[in-house]
C-alpha cells in the first residue's frame, strides 16, 4: 500500500492535466476546429501530452521537496482559430473548458472520497484523494487568472470589446510570462501573490469537496 499510494497519486496528477488539455481539444472540435484530433491529441495516452518541464521536472521537484500540493501542466493542445466561426468568443469557450473539466473531476473525486471514508475509514488512500482534489482545484483556479498564456487571459479577451481585447492581448503576449513569475514568486511573508489572490477561492471549493477540510 505504501508504494501504491504515490503511484496512484502520480497517475491521478497526470490524468488531471491530460483531461484539462483534451477538454480544450474536444470543445474546439465541436466549434469547428479538428486540429487536435488530426494531431492525435484527443487521447488519454500521456505520451503525446508530456511537457518535459511541466509534466516531469516540476512535479518531481515538488514531490522531492515534499510540497503540500503538486502543480504542473501538459503540452498545450493545438487550436487553429481560423477554423472557428467566432474566433474570440469560441477561444474563450475552448479555454474555459479546461478549468471546468478540472472542477468536474474534483467533484467526482470528492464523491469517491466520501465513499472510501465510509467503507474504509482511516485508509491511507484517502490522502491520495485529498491531494488530487486539491490539485484539480488549484489547476482550475490558477488557470482562470486573466493573464496569457493562462486560460483566463483568453477568456477575458473573448469578453472584452474587440479594440480593448486586441490591446489587452498584445500587452499580455509581451509581458504575460513576466507577470506570472511575479505572481508565483514567494515574496509576501513566504507566500506568493497568486496564493494570496486565489487562496480564498481555492479554500471555498476545498471546504465543499473535502470532508473536514479547514
C-alpha positions in Angstrom: 0.0 0.0 0.0 2.9 2.4 0.8 4.1 2.0 -2.9 0.6 2.1 -4.3 -0.4 5.4 -2.9 2.4 7.5 -4.6 1.8 5.6 -7.9 -1.9 6.4 -7.7 -1.1 10.0 -6.9 1.2 10.4 -9.9 -1.3 8.7 -12.2 -4.1 10.9 -10.9 -2.0 14.0 -11.3 -1.1 13.1 -14.9 -4.8 12.4 -15.7 -5.8 15.8 -14.3 -3.5 17.8 -16.6 -4.4 15.5 -19.6 -8.2 15.8 -19.3 -7.6 19.6 -19.0 -6.0 19.7 -22.4 -8.3 17.1 -24.0 -11.3 19.2 -22.9 -9.8 22.1 -24.9 -9.5 19.9 -27.9 -12.9 18.4 -27.7 -14.7 21.8 -27.4 -12.5 23.2 -30.3 -13.7 20.3 -32.4 -17.3 20.9 -31.6 -16.8 24.5 -32.6 -15.3 23.6 -36.0 -11.5 23.1 -35.4 -10.3 19.4 -35.9 -6.7 20.3 -35.3 -6.3 18.4 -32.0 -7.8 15.2 -33.4 -5.7 15.4 -36.6 -2.6 15.7 -34.4 -3.8 12.8 -32.3 -4.1 14.8 -29.1 -7.6 13.8 -28.2 -6.3 10.8 -26.2 -5.8 9.9 -22.6 -2.4 8.4 -23.6 0.0 10.6 -21.6 2.9 10.4 -24.1 1.6 12.9 -26.7 0.8 15.4 -23.9 4.1 15.3 -22.0 5.8 18.6 -21.4 9.4 17.9 -20.1 9.2 20.8 -17.6 5.5 20.9 -16.6 4.8 17.2 -16.7 8.0 15.7 -15.3 10.6 18.1 -13.8 8.3 20.4 -11.8 6.1 17.7 -10.3 9.1 15.5 -9.4 10.8 18.6 -7.8 7.7 19.3 -5.8 7.5 15.7 -4.7 11.1 15.7 -3.6 10.6 18.9 -1.7 7.5 17.4 0.0 5.4 20.3 -1.3 1.9 20.3 0.2 0.4 20.1 -3.3 1.5 19.2 -6.8 1.4 21.5 -9.7 2.3 21.2 -13.4 1.0 21.3 -16.9 0.8 19.3 -20.1 1.8 20.3 -23.7 -1.0 22.7 -24.9 -3.5 21.1 -27.3 -3.2 23.0 -30.7 -6.1 25.1 -31.8 -6.4 26.9 -35.1 -8.6 30.0 -34.6 -9.0 30.3 -38.4 -11.3 27.2 -38.3 -13.6 28.9 -35.8 -16.7 30.9 -36.9 -16.3 33.3 -34.0 -12.6 33.2 -33.0 -12.6 35.4 -29.9 -15.8 34.0 -28.4 -15.0 30.4 -29.4 -11.5 30.7 -28.0 -13.0 31.9 -24.7 -15.3 28.8 -24.6 -12.4 26.5 -25.5 -10.2 28.0 -22.8 -13.0 27.8 -20.2 -13.4 24.0 -20.9 -10.1 23.1 -19.2 -10.8 24.6 -15.8 -14.4 23.5 -15.8 -13.3 19.9 -16.5 -10.9 20.0 -13.6 -13.6 21.2 -11.3 -15.9 18.4 -12.6 -13.0 15.9 -12.0 -12.6 17.2 -8.4 -16.3 16.7 -7.8 -16.1 13.1 -9.0 -13.1 12.5 -6.8 -15.0 14.0 -3.9 -17.8 11.6 -4.3 -15.4 8.6 -4.4 -13.5 10.1 -1.3 -16.8 10.1 0.7 -17.5 6.5 -0.3 -14.0 5.4 0.7 -14.3 7.2 4.1 -17.4 5.3 4.8 -16.3 1.9 3.5 -12.6 2.1 4.5 -12.4 4.7 7.4 -8.8 5.7 8.2 -7.4 4.1 5.0 -4.2 5.8 3.7 -5.7 6.1 0.2 -7.9 8.9 1.3 -4.7 11.1 1.3 -4.4 10.5 -2.4 -8.0 11.8 -3.0 -7.2 14.8 -0.8 -4.2 15.8 -2.9 -5.8 15.1 -6.2 -8.9 17.1 -5.4 -6.6 19.9 -4.2 -4.5 19.7 -7.4 -7.5 19.9 -9.7 -9.0 22.9 -7.9 -5.6 24.7 -7.8 -5.1 23.9 -11.5 -8.6 25.2 -12.4 -8.5 28.4 -10.3 -4.9 29.3 -11.2 -5.7 28.9 -14.9 -8.6 31.4 -14.6 -6.2 34.2 -13.7 -6.7 36.6 -16.6 -3.1 36.6 -17.9 -1.7 35.0 -21.0 -0.8 32.2 -21.6 -3.3 31.1 -18.9 -6.8 30.2 -19.9 -8.1 33.2 -18.1 -6.3 35.6 -20.5 -8.1 34.1 -23.5 -11.4 34.1 -21.7 -11.1 37.8 -20.9 -10.0 38.5 -24.5 -13.2 36.9 -25.7 -15.4 39.0 -23.3 -13.9 42.5 -23.9 -14.8 44.7 -26.8 -12.7 43.9 -29.9 -10.4 47.0 -29.7 -9.7 46.6 -25.9 -9.3 42.9 -26.4 -6.6 43.4 -29.0 -4.7 45.9 -26.9 -5.0 43.6 -23.8 -3.9 40.6 -25.8 -0.9 42.4 -27.3 0.2 43.6 -23.9 -0.1 40.1 -22.3 1.6 38.4 -25.2 4.7 40.5 -24.4 4.6 40.6 -20.6 2.3 37.7 -19.5 5.1 35.3 -18.5 6.8 38.0 -16.5 3.5 38.8 -14.7 3.0 35.1 -13.9 6.6 34.8 -12.5 5.9 37.8 -10.3 2.6 36.2 -9.2 4.1 32.8 -8.2 7.4 34.1 -6.7 7.2 33.9 -2.8 7.5 37.5 -1.7 4.8 38.2 0.9 6.0 36.5 4.1 6.9 33.4 2.2 3.7 33.4 0.2 3.2 34.2 -3.4 0.8 36.9 -4.6 -1.0 34.2 -6.6 -1.6 32.2 -3.4 -2.9 35.3 -1.6 -5.3 36.1 -4.5 -6.5 32.6 -5.3 -6.3 31.1 -1.7 -9.8 32.1 -0.6 -11.4 30.8 -3.8 -9.4 27.5 -3.6 -10.3 27.1 0.1 -14.0 27.7 -0.7 -14.0 24.8 -3.1 -12.0 22.5 -0.9 -14.3 23.1 2.1 -17.1 21.9 -0.1 -15.3 18.9 -1.7 -13.2 17.6 1.2 -15.0 16.4 4.4 -13.5 18.1 7.4 -11.3 20.4 5.4 -10.4 23.6 7.3 
